[in-house]
Every structure is written in C-alpha cells, then in structure tokens.
Amino acid sequence: MKTPNPEKSEVFVMRISKEMKVKLEELAKAPKFNNNSSEVVRSLIESAHAKK
C-alpha cells in the first residue's frame, strides 16, 4: 500500500464495535480533524504521550 505522505507510512488496523465507530466518526467531524478518523487517533496518541 502506497501512502501519499512518506512520514505516515505505517498502517494500523484496529477492531472496534459499530457503536465505537459511530463515536469515532462523530469526533472526526470536528474542524481540527477535517473529517478524518485517522487524525483523531493520531491526536489521541500524541495527547496521551505528552501526558506521560
């Protein structure tokens, strides 16, 4: 799989429930995520890591 951004070359697969997917899609609608669920996950990871 070729990605458009070389800095984001890793692929992460996660199983979630339909309810969790709906919640993720709702979060992605925020302007800072630009309707991108992957960006929500990236942001959560960065936020959790910064609190370490």
Secondary structure by P-SEA (a helix, b strand, c coil): cccccccccbbbbbbbcaaaaaaaaaaaccccccccaaaaaaaaaaaaaaac
